[in-house]
Amino acid sequence: MNDVLTATLARGQFLSLDECELKRLAVIAHGYQRKLEQIAGAAAVGDFARVRMISKRVLSSHGAKLSAVLRTVKWDSKKAPPLPFSNLIARANALDPSRLTEEPVRLSSRPKPGGGVRLISAFGPDRRAWQRICADILKATLPAYSFEYLRSGQGVEALTRCLLSRLEREQYGYVVTVDIKDCFGSVRKEVVHNLLPIPEWAVRKTMLIDEHTRLQRVVDGNRYVDLLPDDAARRGLPQGASTSGLVMSRAILGPMLATTFFADRLFLHGDNIAVLARNRPEAEAVLEALRSQLENSPAGPLTIGEAAIQPTDRKISLVQYALIPRRALFGGGWRAVPARRSYERFAHRVMERISKGHNGSQIDDYRVRWASSFRLWPRNWFSMSYLRMTAAVSADRARMTLRR
């Protein structure tokens, strides 16, 4: 449970607090950490009444608020002067749930590679701080599952490496991949607080978007206009909240998938699931079991969007990566490359940058950064040439659209 103390002090150093202020901060953060340890201890023995009691204290404690403000405040060290410690304390003291209705949630749309758009919510400083406290409580209370890869220290690279290792060590003939359709938006908000050890007001006002929350939409990149009531934005768990992934993986999908007969060879990343299967009948049984489990979710019925049963002797599409089998002549095994959807996202973002006025040099910089982000990808001249061609075609398409 050293994450909170370490993260708070590291953030204090980043914000240029002096030695005396850091010592004071360490005492405050250590007190907050002790409360989280008490929550974890109560949860470990199943005393959830005590968990809820301590959670209420945490949500009103000065230490929790100050730690959350430090870890969520936005500050550009190159453009802005250092934030005074007194200013941070004042922000923490000003956190009041009754003021949250005054703080708007700003919405933006991001196209999905498979079609449609994804609504992304950007929260103000108060909600970000409250969400950080709720996330701390959830991490202390709800266990991280071994098959969950949307957490600190894990991620897509860890998932891909683990799956590759299992394929190389064991005899699996198929990989079942499932994408849950509108996963976060399908959650029934009225049952979320029953699944969590957090007071109902904190869930409703900080982790969800209720009917009293003011909504704004981003226009022309830097201008915001108020929206009329938008039911789509208020549905389910908002994407963009720091708590949504935790709730989905540890309170909804995690407990449900842990009971399946294939939990020891399951990989979960957000709303994407992959399961190893030895043969085709087993793969079909896995897919049917997943469909049944999701339809009977405690947070409301969830639906499979895209699903595939992929043989391991052909290209396997996963989250961000695809695995291509090597011929025995070249040593066998699999090679990790960016998946088709990753290339589609890259092409779309190149077009976005061109529409914002980025020049060729900036596009080249983005292309290099994008390629470097795929750490498992053994790049060569051919793959980089294909990436340059994709960037050039997307940039030309965006310029033609601008001329019309």
Summary of the structure (lengths in Angstrom):
residues: 404
radius of gyration: 23.1
end to end distance: 56.6
largest distance: 67.0
contacts: 1236
relative contact order: 0.10
helix: 53%
strand: 15%
